[in-house]
Amino acid sequence: MGVFDTIGTERHQSVHFGADPDTGLRSIIAIHSTVLGPALGGTRFYPYASEENALYDVLRLAKGMTYKAACAGLALGGGKAVIIGDPATSGTDDLFRSYGRFVDGLGGQYITAEDVGTTVADMEVVATRTDHVRGLTIEHGGSGDPSPATARGVVVAQKAVATMLWGSEDLTGTRVAIKGVGKVGMSLARRLSALGADVIVADVNPAATELASVELGVKVVDVDEIHHVECEIFAPCALGGDLNERSIPELRCIAVVGSANNQLATEPDGDRLRAAGILYAPDFVVNAGGIINIAAEQGGYSIEKAAVMIDRIFDNLTEILTTADRLDIGTHTAAEHVAEERIAAAAALEAERDLGT
């Protein structure tokens, strides 16, 4: 399948390729939709095996950001960026300055922020070349590291699921298996432990699981074993595609509620979860805390203001779960249905305004 066929399959608005031989920058920015507002999405810095893999990833991530913003009720569209390479060896200030010029060339259609492989400090460098960047330090007028906000949103979503399944949002004694204890996963583990949940963790990085074990006293299992752990909630908090034809039969959970983007490897995997009797909380609803935190920068950021906005994930997810029950469809389909309705309503309103001018 060619590039234009790949882009057209998911109806992306535009895709942009940036390269700078002097700094080694190789980047792709995908804009899925700007119907609700400028496309906001983080920059993922990752050593992709091929340019095709990078393109596939950025397209999926950009679409997810459109749905994420729409389901959260934000006046933002969806976009995403990837930089191909190893951030540990290639993430120089010169490269990020070059990347900032690339972002700036899109004239505000796309607003960037940190993501896997990039940091707030990196975005500070990007900000020296463009104003179209969010999530800077609080000292520089931003909202800082979005990881705690994302983790807060995941807990809120888990409480919504607990209420739907068991009639109470109390997570005391609830067994939660977390795959991936990076910035978000570790923050989630801390929050759940404080709430009295029984937390089990796994990660490909031994240092991350050791930190969780020493600091929180949580149980650690091998990353290949985490799918088999008997638990109420499985929380994927690493990279996407973890829920697939092979892994879903291994799950011993009642619900999946985690922070990773694009958790379903394919669309049918949502139906596989449903057939297995596992309640899936759509990832782009659950992990919206980060983008909501950035949206809270509008008009002056405060942690209290952001927390109030993030806690609305409870009602947003409850609406989607209720819609899925009412229409007898999968929760992933219901979430896309809600998002597409909001986007269509905004597009129709814009069309009416255009006719009136």
HELIX and SHEET records of a PDB file:
HELIX    1   1 VAL A    3  THR A    9  1                                   7    
HELIX    2   2 GLU A   51  CYS A   71  1                                  21    
HELIX    3   3 PRO A   87  SER A   90  1                                   4    
HELIX    4   4 ASP A   93  ASP A  104  1                                  12    
HELIX    5   5 VAL A  120  VAL A  126  1                                   7    
HELIX    6   6 ILE A  138  HIS A  140  5                                   3    
HELIX    7   7 SER A  147  TRP A  166  1                                  20    
HELIX    8   8 LYS A  183  ALA A  194  1                                  12    
HELIX    9   9 PRO A  206  LEU A  216  1                                  11    
HELIX   10  10 ILE A  226  HIS A  228  5                                   3    
HELIX   11  11 ILE A  248  GLU A  250  5                                   3    
HELIX   12  12 PRO A  268  ALA A  275  1                                   8    
HELIX   13  13 ASP A  283  VAL A  286  1                                   4    
HELIX   14  14 GLY A  289  ALA A  295  1                                   7    
HELIX   15  15 ILE A  303  ILE A  310  1                                   8    
HELIX   16  16 ILE A  313  LEU A  327  1                                  15    
HELIX   17  17 THR A  331  GLY A  356  1                                  26    
SHEET    1   A 5 SER A  14  ASP A  20  0                                        
SHEET    2   A 5 LEU A  25  SER A  33 -1                                        
SHEET    3   A 5 GLY A  77  ILE A  84 -1                                        
SHEET    4   A 5 ALA A  39  LEU A  40  1                                        
SHEET    5   A 5 TYR A 110  ILE A 111  1                                        
SHEET    1   B 4 SER A  14  ASP A  20  0                                        
SHEET    2   B 4 LEU A  25  SER A  33 -1                                        
SHEET    3   B 4 GLY A  77  ILE A  84 -1                                        
SHEET    4   B 4 THR A  43  TYR A  46  1                                        
SHEET    1   C 6 LYS A 219  VAL A 220  0                                        
SHEET    2   C 6 ASP A 198  ALA A 202  1                                        
SHEET    3   C 6 ARG A 175  LYS A 179  1                                        
SHEET    4   C 6 ILE A 233  PRO A 236  1                                        
SHEET    5   C 6 ALA A 255  VAL A 256  1                                        
SHEET    6   C 6 LEU A 279  TYR A 280  1                                        
END                                                                             
